[in-house]
Structure formats: structure tokens, C-alpha cells
Amino acid sequence: MIDTTTRTTLESLLVDNFSTVTLQVPPALTGTLSLDCTVKYLTQDILDEIIDEEENLVVIGVSYPVMDRRFIRNVSDRFQQLKQHNLLSEAPAAAGDWITVNGAVTASFSFNVAEPNISRIGIYTKTVAGTTSWLWFEMYNERGLMISRRLIFTTNIIETGWLYLDFNMRPRINPTTGFSETFTVILREETYGATPTGIDIGKTGVAIAYRIYTYRYAELVGKLNTGTMRINVYAKDKKTTKDPSPLLFIGKDDIVGQVIKQIREYVWSNWTQYGLNDIDSTVLTDGETSSDIIPYGSGVMDITLVVPDFGIVPTPVATIKQITIEHEEE
């Protein structure tokens, strides 16, 4: 569930970042308005705030619907057994040893494996101060490009530490050498944003640091708890003069839409560490937003958090690598 401490933190972040909102005034979109925001819980308090106050306010209502916190049994596609990552080989990172991937400067490393599967590859990264760069991860075999993934700054790339990419690869093991073919990973920058100054990649002192994982199957029994943080936004029509004109008027539905868009982008960009970046579609009720009879407009946005609650995981069992069958004729 979304615990009390996390709730308090998230609500405080909403208060700190949305005490006021700046909106564009349609249809010209050349002017802006700043409206005060307040965060509340009880629906009646919200309605009183919206209807009774002469000041134009935007009210953000926060709730945690109990009915959405359902428990789901965890079942895999291999008789309740899941893949568990197992470190196969490693080139450990040396303290303070980095190469900055920027422009024409790339980083690369090569490896082969003695197991018939690869489930995860880790690289050691560090963000350059002020950078907005993204990173391309490309893996090649002897015949060409196999995998290409874009790693987005602030979403995939952590400040300092191991970044993992999961795969489902089954390389063939040469029976003579006992190893797979050679794979090569190339890390290069994709310029993005205002200051694309690169991403630091950890080194071993000589080469690029990396980790290669294989998988083992293990029985996993547990449940997944889905919690929901529901955000409701309420607003009245904003008139900048006594007699509104198309350039000096912003309707309640437009206010709600713009504020929810700002909250959605804020959550996506800043709340990834809480896992609260899975946002459902925004619901705007036509009867409220389009009617002149109801004095306020509202929109609803659900942000979900999935929390694992797993039981005991037995010692993983290695996959079968090779079986030799001998047959004697009588």
C-alpha cells in the first residue's frame, strides 16, 4: 500500500510545486494568468471552497480509493517459477574511473558467455552535472546489430551506480570451445535538450565496466498490491474583466485540463523513484465542464503504485545446459 510516510511526502510535494499555477489564456495563447492552488481531502470542503469564495482558486483534491487496492496472486508461465538473475561474469568498476560518452566519443566492450542464455546486462553510469544527454545502448553479434535501446536521462540513467537492461537471449554455445560467439556493446550519446554534455560510463581502470547475468528458475509465491493515489482538480471560470471577452476569459474546463496536464508532466518527470509514473487517462465530465448551470469543472487522474509482497524464494535451480545420452547396443 502507499504508506503514510510516502503519502505525506507526495502531498507535500504537490503543495510545494502547485501553490500557484500559470495558465495560457485561449484562444490567442499570448497571455498568461496565475491562479492560487490549495490541496484538500474532503469533497464538501472542496465544493465550499470553489462555490463560496469570490477569489478564483484551483483546488487539488487528493484521495486513496480503497477498492482499487486489490491483491493479485503471482503466477508465472512456468508452473509458478520465475527467472532469477544470476551473475555470470563481471568487469568491476574502479573508483573514480570514467569515460564521458559525448559527441564522437563512444564506449564499448566485448564478451562471450558459457551459458545458453543472457537475461541481463549491467553498465556503470554517472550523470554529468547539468547534462540533458540521452544514451544509446547497441549490442552487436558477428553478423550485425541485434539490440538497440534508448536510455532516457532522469528516467533510466541514475546519478551513480549500475544500470541494468533485461533481455531474453539464447546464444548458441560452441561445443568445441564451450563459449558463445563474441558480442559487442557500444554506448553512444544522443544529444537532447539544452545542455547535452554527455554521460559518464564507469571503467575498470583499463576497459569498460560491465556485468553479465544468466537466469535460473525459482519458485516464487507472493502477491502484488495495487495502490491508487487519485487526484481531482476543481476550478471555476476565470474572468479577468467584468465583461469577459475571448482574449480575457478562460473557462473552467480549460483550467482543469491545463492544470492536470502540468501535474501529469510533473509526476512523470519527478516521481519515478516512487513508482508513481503509471497514470491512467484523465476523466473530464461533460455535464460538469460544459454546463453553465454547474459552477465548477473537475477532472480526475489516477496514479497507480504496484508494491510486491513476496514470500520465501527457494534456492534457484540452474537450467539444464547439456545432456549426453549414451546408448549401448546389445
N, C-alpha and C positions, 0 to 999 in steps of 0.2 A: 504494500500500500504506500501511498505518498505520506510519509511520516510527518509528524507535527513540525519538526525542525525544518524539513525541506519546504513545507507549506509556508512557514513564516518567512523563510529566505526568499521564496519566489514572490510572495505577496509584497515584501519589502522592495524587491527589485521593480515590481510594477509601479509602486508608489514613487520610487526614486526616479524612474525613467519616463513616467507618464503623468507627472503632476500638471503639466501643460502639454497640449498638442498643437502643432501648426498645420493648418489645412489650406489647400488651394481652393480658391473661390471660382466655381464654374459660372458660365461657360468659357469665359476668356482665359482663365487659369493664369492670369498675370498678377493677381493679388493674393495675399495670404491673410489668414486670421489665426490668432492664438486663443485657444479656449482652455479653461481650467478643467482638470480631471480630479475625480475622487474615487477611491476604491471602497466598496461596501459589500456586505454579505446578504442582508435581509431584503427580500423583494419589496416589501412595503416601504422600507426606508428609501429604496431607490426611487420608487414612484413618487413618494412625498418630495424627495429632493428635486426630481425633474419637474413635477407639476407645480409645486408651491413656490419655488424660487424664481424670482424675476431674472436673476443672472443666468446667462446661458452656460450650463455645465454639461460636461460629458461624464457619465457615471459608468465605472467599470465594476460589474458585479462578478464576484468570484464564488464558485461553489464546487463541491466534490460529490457528484452523484453516487450514491451507494450502490444502486442497481447495476452500475457499469463495472463494479469491481468483482468480476467473476473469476472463478478458479477453473483452470483447464488442466486436465491430466496431460502429461507429456508423453507422447507416443511417437517413436521413430518408425522408419520404414524397414528396419531390420530387427523385428521382434523385440522392440524396446531397447535396442542397443544403439548407441550413438558413437560417432567418431571422436576420439580423444587425441589431440595433437601431442606428438612425441618428438622431442628434439633429436634430429638425425645427425646434423653436422653444424659447426659454428665457426665463424671467424670473429672473435670477440673484439668489441670496440675498445680502443685505447683512450684514456682520459685526455681530453683537450686536443684530440687529433681529428681535424675536419677538412673536408674539401667543399668549397661552395660551388654548387651547380648553378651557373648563371651564364646566359648567352651561349657562346660556343663551348663553354666548359661543361663537360658531362662526367658522370661517374659510372663505372662498370665493374662487374665481377663475373666470373665463370665458375661453374660447379658441375659435378655429376653425383649420382646417388647410387647406393647399393640396394635400395628397396624399390619395389614396383609401384610406389605411389608417392606423391608430394601433396600435402594438404595445406601447407602454409609457408610463406617466405617472410622473413623479418629484415628490415633495414633500420639503421640507427640514424635518427634525424634530429635537427635542431633548427628552430626558426631564426633567421637573421632579423635583427631589430628593425622594425618598420617595413619589412618586406611585405609585398602583396602577391609574390610569385606563387604559381601552382607548380606541380611536379608531374612529369610523365614517367610511368613505370612501364618498360617494354622488356619482354622476355623472348629470346630467340633460341631456336634449336639450329641444327646444322642445315636445315632447309629454308629457314627464314623466320619471319615474325610469327610468334604463337599467341602472345597475350599482350594487350595494351590497355593500361588503366590510367585515368587521370585522378590525381590526388589533390583535393581542393584544400587550400590554405584555411586554417581555423576549423575545418570540419574533419579532415583525415590526418593532417600533419600536426603532431603535438609539439609542445615547446622544446622538450628534450626527452628523448627516450626511444624505445623500439616501436616501430610502426609495422603492423602485420597485415599481410594480404592473404586471404584464403583462396585456395584453388582446389580443383578436383582433377588432378593429373595422374595418369598412369603410364610413366615411362617404361619402355621395354629394357630389361636387363640383359646384357650380352652374356650368354652362358660361358663364354671363354674367359672374359675379363672379370666378370662379376659386377660390372658397373654399367650404368646407363650411358647414353651419348652425352655430350657436353652441352650445357645450357648456359646462355649468356644473358645477363640482366643489364640494361642500360637505363640510367636515370638522367633525365634532362629537364630543363626548365621550360615551362610555358609562361610567357610574360602575360601578366594580368594586373589590372588596377593601376594606381598612380605611381607606385614605387616598387617595380619588380626587380629587387636586388638579390634574388636567389634564395636557395635553401641549403643549409649545411648538412652534409652527409658524413656520418662517422667513419673513421678509418681504424685499421688495426695497428697503425704505425707504418705499414707498408702498402697494404691493399684496403679495399672497401670492406667494412664490417657487414656480416650478414648471418642469418640463422635459417636453416632449412629444417622443416618438420615433415615427418610422415604421420600416419594415423594408426591408431589401434581402436578396436571396438570395445566398448564397455557398457554394461547395463546402467541405465540412469533412470531413477524413479523420482518423480517430484511433481511440481505444479507451477503454473505461471499465473501471477496475479496481475490483472489489468486494472490500473487505477486511472481515473479521469479527472483532470482539472478543467472545469468549464468556465469560460469567460463570456460574460454577457456585456454588451455595450449599449448604453441608452443615451439618447440625445434628442433635443428639440430643434425646431427650425431656428437658424441664426439669422437675424436681421441686423444689418449694420446701419440702417437708417430706419426712420419711422415708416416710410413707404418703400417697400422693397423694390428693387429693380433687378434685371437679370445679372448685372455685374456686382451687385451689392447684397446678394442673398445666397445662402447655402442651405439646402433642405436637410431634414433630419436623416433621410436615407443615405444621402451623400456623406454626411458627417460620420455616420456609423460605418459606412463602407471604407472610408479613408482611415479611420482610427483602427479598425480591425486589421486592415492591411499593414499598418505600422506595427501593431502588436505581433502579427504573424511573422513579419520580417525580423523583428527583434528577437522573437523566440527561436526562429531558425538559426540566427546568427550567433546567439549568445547562450542559449540554454542546452547546447549539445552535451555538456558534461552531466546534465541531469537525465538525459534520455528523453526529454520532453520536446522532441522536434518532430513527432508524428502527429500532424494536425489534420483533422477532418475538414470537410468543406464547410464554409461559413453558411449559416442559415439566416436569411432575411425574410421576415414575414410580410407579405404584400399587404395584408389587412392593417398592419401597424405602420409600415413605412410609407405607403402610398395614400393612406386615408387622411383627409383633413379633419375628420372627427376625432381620431385618437391623437393626442398632442405630442406623442413621442415616437421615435423609431427605435428598434432594437435589433441586434444581431447576436448570434450565438456561435461560439467556436470551441470545440473540444480538443484538448491536448492530452494525449494518452501516454502513460508510462507503464511499461511491462517490467515487472520485477520477478526474477527467478527465485524460487524457494525449493531447492533441490535437497534430496536426501543423500544417503551414503552412496558413493560411487566405488564399486569394487575395483580391484587392481585390473587395469586394462589388459586384454589378451592380444598378443601380436597377430597380425594377419598371416595367413599361410603364404610363404614366399615360393616354395618349390616342393613338389612331391616326386620322388623317384619310385617307380613301380617295377619291381623285378619279377620276372616270370620264368620258372624253370619247366622245361618240357620233360615229361616222363618218358 
